[in-house]
Amino acid sequence: MSSYQYKARDHSGALVEGIIAAEDKMLAARRLISQEMIPITIEDNNSSPDVMEQLNQWQDLNSLAIDDLIIFSRQMYSLTKAGVPIIRSLQSLMQSTRNKALARALKDVSIALEAGQPLGVALKEHPQVFSNLFVSIISVGEETGGLDLGFLQISQYLTREKETESSIKSALRYPTMVLIAISVAMAVVNIYVIPSFKSVFDKVGSELPWQTQMLMTISDFTVNYWPHILGGLLITGISLSQFIKTPTGHMLKDRLILKIPAVGSIIHRATMERFSRSFAMILSSGVPIIQGITIVSKAIGNIYIGSKLDTMRIGIEKGDSISRMAMSIGLFPPLVIQMIMVGEETGNISDMLLEVADFYQIEIEAELKNLASVIEPFLIVVIGIMVLILALGIFLPMWNLSSAMT
């Protein structure tokens, strides 16, 4: 849908200016006439941005954080609960939000609402800002008259997502920094230190140990062919990024992530916790089970697990129970399946899914606490091997050199 800037006369003859959303100028004129206004000029407001503006929009969109959506959802909950009209609330938040991408989206949404579109439909026009889960919850709240509760559910869900994401990042920060530091140290030694030793060893003419010869061979190759190495890494990185964008590559990446030692199980549990909590929220909002699984499978952030959930949805459509299909896809442990079975028997699936989400959350917290104790021995072994190679490659010929000089 396009937006048009118009000038018109109202029923009293006063000049009115504004922006209206419509499919074309003819429909824009009809909408103005239906609002008892006589259009004077209607001009296209959708000017194509230049390259610099597109770059700024891309930066604004990438800087959109989960905190921005949490604050927006909480403010919309407070405003709608207080009875403030939606358009006025959006226009107020549009001026106060710190993210320009969110502000532009809210502006378009308010224009669409003025044109008569439902809020859920208007939000769906901005999938890069508002996820399918976000739009579905708001649409259900809008239809049932519980829009304020919809925004409250979204804010609570996003807050929990932020806590889980922050916990995982904080647990992985130390191992990541250690690996980066080791890689930088190895690069410096390989490029600058070893060539200096090589000139000394060449003058003496002593026989070098095989460890030192291996290090010097690697160093010579790195120094002489660094443009080729850099080009190869660049081509490999671009090829991998393009492959990951394909459905097959994305599926393979998400599947391999779950197999990373120590970290993969945490990501798997975090994804299942996200599924359980969002699915419970969807069901409690009144969305049917089949539609709810379809929405949640696309919003959990892992295509491989999403495909398994699609298999679960197909089985439920054919008449199988949720617990039986949950058992068949192999994603849930037996305890969780028992909890789902209890929810089916009592007719309280959403409440039991919240229990499942809490169960996964406890497991995630326990694994995050033990992550450092699991990774530290691995890091110590890796650092020890690297130090041993450097020590044997550098200090052995120095001892031989001192013996020869003696």
Stockholm file with secondary structure:
# STOCKHOLM 1.0

chainA/1-406         MSSYQYKARDHSGALVEGIIAAEDKMLAARRLISQEMIPITIEDNNSSPDVMEQLNQWQDLNSLAIDDLIIFSRQMYSLTKAGVPIIRSLQSLMQSTRNKALARALKDVSIALEAGQPLGVALKEHPQVFSNLFVSIISVGEETGGLDLGFLQISQYLTREKETESSIKSALRYPTMVLIAISVAMAVVNIYVIPSFKSVFDKVGSELPWQTQMLMTISDFTVNYWPHILGGLLITGISLSQFIKTPTGHMLKDRLILKIPAVGSIIHRATMERFSRSFAMILSSGVPIIQGITIVSKAIGNIYIGSKLDTMRIGIEKGDSISRMAMSIGLFPPLVIQMIMVGEETGNISDMLLEVADFYQIEIEAELKNLASVIEPFLIVVIGIMVLILALGIFLPMWNLSSAMT
#=GR chainA/1-406 SS CEEEEEEEECTTCCEEEEEEEESSHHHHHHHHHHTTCEEEEEEECCCCCCHHHHHHHHHHHHTCCHHHHHHHHHHHHHHHHTTCCHHHHHHHHHHHCSCHHHHHHHHHHHHHHHTTCCHHHHHHTCTTTSCHHHHHHHHHHHHHTCHHHHHHHHHHHHHHHHHHHHHHHHHHHHHHHHHHHHHHHHHHIIIIIHHHHHHHHHHHTCCCCHHHHHHHHHHHHHHHSHHHHHHHHHHHHHHHHHHHHSHHHHHHHHHHHTTSTTHHHHHHHHHHHHHHHHHHHHHHTTCCHHHHHHHHHTTSSCHHHHHHHHHHHHHHHTTCCHHHHHHHHTCSCHHHHHHHHHHHHHTCHHHHHHHHHHHHHHHHHHHHHHHHHHHHHHHHHHHHHHHHHHHHHHHHHHHHHHHHHC
#=GC SS_cons         CEEEEEEEECTTCCEEEEEEEESSHHHHHHHHHHTTCEEEEEEECCCCCCHHHHHHHHHHHHTCCHHHHHHHHHHHHHHHHTTCCHHHHHHHHHHHCSCHHHHHHHHHHHHHHHTTCCHHHHHHTCTTTSCHHHHHHHHHHHHHTCHHHHHHHHHHHHHHHHHHHHHHHHHHHHHHHHHHHHHHHHHHIIIIIHHHHHHHHHHHTCCCCHHHHHHHHHHHHHHHSHHHHHHHHHHHHHHHHHHHHSHHHHHHHHHHHTTSTTHHHHHHHHHHHHHHHHHHHHHHTTCCHHHHHHHHHTTSSCHHHHHHHHHHHHHHHTTCCHHHHHHHHTCSCHHHHHHHHHHHHHTCHHHHHHHHHHHHHHHHHHHHHHHHHHHHHHHHHHHHHHHHHHHHHHHHHHHHHHHHHC
//
